[in-house]
Amino acid sequence: MKYSILLWCVLSFACASWSTACDGGGGNGGSASDTDTDTDTDADSDSDSDTDSDSDTDSDSDAGPEPDAGPDPLFTVVTFNTGTTDNIGHLTDGDDYGLEQVDISDQHYGNGLAWMNAINHVTTWFAALQPDVVVFQEIFYSGDCPGIPSSAYSGFVCETWSPGDSTVAQVLLGSGYQVACPPGKSDKCLGVKKSFGSIRQCSDPDFCLEGLDGESVPDCGGGARIARATIDLVSGGEITVVNVHGTSGISGDDKDCRVEQVEQIFVDMDGEPGANGVRNVVLGDLNIDPGRVPALLDQSVAAWNLYVGGSQPFQWVSPIGPSAPPTYTGGLNIDHVVSDAFTGTCYAPGVTLGYPAVYPNVYFDHKPLVCEIGDL
């Protein structure tokens, strides 16, 4: 379960500026492979070596290494929690996804994206958008299909899936992307467009089940909820991308887990920060709204504010604050993009004016966040 909007409403006397978030709530699923406390449902670079005429060799010989070219001036990143939940009015739109499917999704698919009608719509949306980097949270891993009874197949991805077929993340993005997931978390994956770059940690050009760097936090569920990809850019240079899926919940332990995950990003994940590159993009589902929830109510808000914003190197790329378009059912803004090297503009399909929802029916409890970013 994600943040209880009801609880925030009860506490709204301490945070009147975000009291509009108390209009409703939602839940959160997870990968079917998560059986621990995590139930909320992760081209070769162009060489800069000198190939000029012989007349250049004398001047180039002492020039030292070429400067890091970096990405093109603007590139597009997307974070999308593709999970569903059981309390957002699935029967209101005439879709075939009804109470029976809600129960099947919760019991067998961990409420990760597995409903084929939704998959087809999102695939079409990605084909038109063609983002450079995508991170997913709560996306069903098709390799779990053999453990699901055939009685739960109808309308879901397992109905037609066979061993060796593409995963849901690969289907959504298409063959032009390399996809990798973190250790122990097949439902939180990262994709990079092959014409943009390649994931250094993933040796397969198409898919690596545990092809990202990541470490679990003790007593905060199994597997890595913070995961790093070093992307070697086709244009030269590299960027580091961190996929975030903060622990959900409002208990003191849940908040402490989120604090430790923030520390993983900015201080120490595996002996060094998760965001350990020269240029970093941190994005995902924080499971907290640092712009609406006061730090006095949640220590993980204070943790984010310690490392992001103000005079810190890392800044919010995505909108933040009481007026930011909410990306999560119930009026909260918990999906974000942060960087120490890039800035840009963002929109949320289905929320931002002029950008229709990626799926016309009631299924997702998050909206994707799309940001076009470039050098500061």
C-alpha positions in Angstrom: 0.0 0.0 0.0 1.2 3.5 -0.8 0.8 6.5 1.3 -2.6 6.7 3.0 -4.2 9.8 1.7 -6.7 9.6 4.5 -3.9 9.9 7.1 -2.5 12.9 5.3 -5.9 14.4 5.5 -6.2 13.8 9.2 -2.8 15.6 9.5 -3.7 18.4 7.1 -3.7 21.0 9.8 0.1 20.8 9.6 0.2 21.2 5.9 -2.7 23.3 4.6 -0.9 24.0 1.4 -1.3 20.4 0.2 -4.7 19.7 1.6 -6.1 19.3 -1.8 -4.3 16.0 -2.0 -7.0 14.6 0.3 -9.5 14.0 -2.5 -8.9 10.2 -2.7 -6.3 7.5 -2.5 -4.9 4.5 -4.3 -2.9 1.4 -3.8 0.2 -0.1 -5.3 1.1 -3.5 -6.6 4.4 -5.2 -7.1 6.2 -7.9 -9.1 4.9 -11.4 -8.7 8.4 -12.4 -7.8 8.4 -10.2 -4.6 7.4 -12.5 -1.8 8.9 -10.5 1.1 7.9 -7.2 2.6 8.1 -5.5 -0.7 4.5 -5.9 -1.7 3.7 -2.5 -3.2 3.9 -3.5 -6.2 13.6 -2.4 -12.4 26.4 0.6 -29.7 29.5 1.1 -29.3 30.5 4.7 -28.5 31.9 6.7 -31.3 35.7 6.8 -30.9 37.3 10.1 -30.6 40.6 8.8 -31.7 42.3 10.9 -34.3 41.7 9.7 -37.8 42.5 13.0 -39.5 45.2 13.6 -42.1 48.9 13.1 -41.2 49.4 16.8 -41.0 47.4 16.8 -37.7 49.5 14.3 -35.9 52.2 16.7 -34.5 49.7 19.1 -32.9 47.4 16.3 -31.6 50.1 14.2 -30.0 50.4 16.4 -26.8 46.8 17.6 -26.7 45.8 15.0 -24.1 42.4 13.1 -24.2 39.5 14.6 -26.1 36.9 16.3 -23.9 33.9 14.1 -23.0 31.4 14.8 -25.8 28.3 14.0 -23.7 24.8 13.5 -24.9 23.1 15.5 -27.7 21.9 18.9 -26.5 18.5 17.5 -25.6 17.3 14.0 -24.8 14.1 12.5 -23.4 13.8 10.5 -20.2 10.6 8.8 -18.9 9.8 7.3 -15.5 6.7 5.2 -15.4 5.3 3.1 -12.6 3.1 0.8 -14.6 1.4 -0.9 -11.7 -2.3 -1.1 -11.0 -4.4 -1.4 -7.9 -7.9 -2.6 -6.8 -9.5 0.6 -5.6 -9.6 3.1 -8.5 -12.9 2.4 -10.2 -12.0 -0.3 -12.8 -15.7 -0.8 -13.6 -16.4 2.8 -14.6 -15.2 2.7 -18.3 -16.7 -0.4 -19.9 -13.3 -2.1 -20.2 -13.1 -5.9 -19.9 -10.8 -5.4 -16.9 -13.3 -5.9 -14.0 -13.4 -7.3 -10.6 -12.4 -10.8 -11.7 -9.3 -9.4 -13.4 -8.5 -7.2 -10.4 -8.4 -10.3 -8.2 -6.3 -12.2 -10.8 -3.8 -9.3 -11.1 -3.4 -9.0 -7.4 -3.1 -12.7 -6.7 -0.9 -13.8 -9.7 0.7 -10.8 -11.4 1.6 -8.8 -8.3 -0.4 -5.9 -9.8 2.4 -5.3 -12.3 1.6 -4.4 -15.9 0.4 -7.6 -17.4 -3.0 -6.8 -19.0 -2.6 -7.0 -22.7 -5.0 -4.3 -23.7 -3.0 -1.8 -21.6 0.3 -3.2 -22.9 -0.8 -2.6 -26.5 -1.7 1.0 -25.8 1.5 1.8 -24.0 3.5 0.1 -26.7 1.9 2.4 -29.3 2.6 5.4 -27.1 6.3 4.6 -26.7 6.6 3.9 -30.4 5.5 7.4 -31.1 7.5 9.1 -28.3 10.8 7.2 -28.8 12.4 8.4 -25.6 16.1 7.9 -25.0 16.0 6.5 -21.5 13.1 4.8 -19.7 12.8 3.5 -16.1 9.9 1.3 -15.0 8.6 0.3 -11.6 6.0 -2.4 -11.1 6.3 -4.0 -14.5 5.4 -7.7 -14.6 8.3 -10.0 -15.6 7.1 -12.5 -18.2 9.6 -15.1 -17.1 7.3 -15.7 -14.1 4.5 -17.0 -16.4 5.4 -20.7 -15.9 4.4 -20.3 -12.2 1.0 -18.9 -12.9 -2.0 -21.2 -13.5 -3.5 -21.2 -16.9 -6.9 -20.3 -15.4 -5.3 -16.8 -14.8 -4.1 -16.3 -18.4 -7.1 -14.9 -20.2 -6.4 -11.3 -21.3 -3.1 -11.3 -19.6 0.4 -11.5 -21.1 0.9 -15.1 -20.1 -1.9 -16.2 -22.4 0.4 -16.0 -25.4 3.8 -15.8 -23.9 6.3 -18.7 -24.4 9.8 -19.2 -22.9 12.3 -17.1 -24.9 9.8 -14.4 -25.8 10.4 -10.8 -25.0 9.6 -9.5 -21.5 6.8 -6.9 -21.0 9.4 -4.1 -20.8 11.0 -5.2 -24.1 7.6 -5.4 -25.7 6.7 -1.9 -24.6 10.0 -0.4 -26.0 10.6 -2.6 -29.0 13.8 -4.1 -30.5 15.5 -0.7 -30.7 16.1 -0.7 -26.9 18.4 -2.5 -24.6 16.7 -3.4 -21.3 18.2 -4.4 -17.9 16.8 -4.9 -14.4 18.4 -4.7 -10.9 19.5 -7.6 -8.7 16.5 -9.3 -7.2 13.9 -6.9 -8.7 12.6 -8.1 -12.0 9.8 -5.5 -11.8 12.0 -2.4 -11.9 13.8 -2.2 -15.3 15.7 0.4 -17.3 15.7 0.7 -21.1 18.0 2.8 -23.3 17.5 3.4 -27.0 20.3 1.7 -28.8 20.9 4.7 -31.1 21.5 6.8 -27.9 23.7 4.5 -25.9 24.3 1.1 -24.2 24.2 -0.1 -20.6 27.8 -0.8 -19.6 26.7 -3.3 -16.9 24.7 -5.4 -19.4 26.7 -7.5 -21.8 23.7 -8.6 -23.8 22.6 -6.1 -26.5 18.9 -6.8 -25.8 18.2 -7.9 -22.2 19.9 -8.5 -18.9 17.7 -9.8 -16.0 20.2 -8.5 -13.4 22.1 -6.1 -15.5 22.1 -3.1 -13.3 24.2 -2.2 -10.2 22.2 -2.3 -7.0 22.1 -3.5 -3.4 19.2 -4.3 -1.1 18.7 -2.4 2.2 18.4 -4.8 5.2 14.9 -5.2 6.6 13.5 -3.1 3.7 12.4 -6.0 1.4 14.5 -8.1 -0.9 16.3 -7.0 -3.9 17.6 -3.6 -5.0 15.1 -0.7 -5.1 17.9 1.7 -6.1 19.7 0.7 -9.3 22.4 2.2 -11.4 23.2 2.1 -15.1 26.3 3.6 -16.7 25.2 4.5 -20.2 28.0 4.7 -22.8 26.7 7.2 -25.3 26.8 6.7 -29.0 27.8 10.4 -29.3 30.7 9.9 -26.9 31.1 10.1 -23.2 28.7 8.6 -20.6 25.9 9.4 -18.2 24.8 7.6 -15.1 21.1 6.9 -14.6 19.6 5.8 -11.3 16.2 4.1 -11.2 14.4 4.7 -7.9 11.5 2.9 -6.3 11.2 4.0 -2.7 9.6 1.8 -0.1 5.9 2.5 0.3 4.0 3.0 3.5 3.6 5.4 6.4 5.0 3.5 9.3 8.2 4.6 11.0 10.0 1.6 9.4 8.8 2.5 6.0 10.0 6.0 6.3 13.4 4.8 7.6 13.7 2.6 4.6 13.2 5.5 2.3 15.8 7.5 4.2 18.3 4.7 3.7 17.4 4.5 0.0 18.1 8.2 -0.4 21.4 7.6 1.3 22.1 4.9 -1.3 21.6 7.3 -4.1 23.7 10.2 -2.8 26.2 8.7 -0.2 26.8 4.9 -0.4 25.1 2.2 -2.4 27.9 -0.3 -3.1 30.9 1.5 -1.7 30.1 4.6 -3.6 26.9 6.6 -4.3 24.4 5.2 -6.7 24.7 8.5 -8.6 28.4 8.1 -8.9 28.9 9.6 -12.4 30.2 12.9 -13.7 26.7 13.5 -15.1 23.8 11.9 -13.3 20.1 11.5 -13.8 18.0 10.1 -10.9 14.4 9.3 -11.6 11.6 7.1 -10.5 8.8 6.6 -8.0 10.0 8.1 -4.7 6.8 7.0 -2.8 6.8 10.3 -1.1 5.9 13.8 -2.3 8.7 16.1 -1.1 6.8 19.2 -2.3 3.6 18.6 -0.4 4.4 16.4 2.6 6.2 18.3 5.4 9.5 17.0 6.6 8.2 17.1 10.1 5.8 14.3 9.1 8.2 12.2 7.2 12.0 12.0 7.7 12.5 10.8 4.1 11.3 14.2 2.9 14.0 15.8 5.0 16.5 13.3 3.4 15.6 14.3 -0.1 15.8 18.0 0.8 19.2 17.5 2.3 20.7 16.4 -1.1 18.4 18.1 -3.7 17.6 21.7 -4.2 19.0 24.9 -2.7 22.7 25.2 -3.1 23.2 21.4 -3.6 24.6 20.0 -6.9 21.4 18.0 -7.5 18.3 19.9 -8.5 14.7 19.0 -9.2 14.1 18.8 -13.0 10.5 17.8 -12.5 7.9 20.2 -11.1 7.7 20.1 -7.3 5.5 21.8 -4.8 1.7 22.2 -4.1 1.0 23.5 -7.6 2.9 20.6 -9.4 0.6 18.4 -11.5 0.0 15.2 -9.5 1.3 12.0 -11.1 -0.3 9.6 -8.6 -3.9 8.9 -7.9 -5.2 11.0 -5.0 -3.3 14.2 -5.8 0.3 13.5 -4.9 3.4 14.1 -6.9 5.7 11.1 -6.1 7.3 10.5 -9.5 10.3 12.8 -10.1 13.5 13.5 -12.1 16.6 14.9 -10.4 20.0 15.8 -11.9 23.3 17.4 -11.2 24.1 18.1 -14.8 20.9 18.6 -16.8 17.8 20.7 -16.6 14.6 20.6 -18.8 10.9 20.6 -19.0 8.4 17.8 -18.0 4.9 16.8 -18.6 2.6 14.0 -17.3 0.2 12.5 -20.0 -3.3 12.4 -18.7 -2.6 15.4 -16.4 -0.7 18.0 -18.3 -3.0 20.0 -20.7 -2.5 18.9 -24.3 -1.1 15.4 -23.4 -3.7 12.7 -23.4 -3.5 9.6 -21.2 -1.5 6.7 -22.5 -4.4 4.4 -21.9 -8.0 5.6 -22.1 -9.3 3.0 -19.6 -8.9 2.9 -15.8 -5.9 0.7 -15.0 -2.8 2.6 -13.9 -2.6 4.5 -10.6 0.4 6.5 -11.8 0.9 8.7 -14.8 4.2 8.5 -16.7 6.5 11.5 -16.3 8.2 12.6 -19.5 11.1 15.1 -19.4 13.2 16.6 -22.2 16.5 17.5 -20.6 19.9 18.9 -21.6 23.0 20.6 -20.2 22.7 23.1 -17.4 
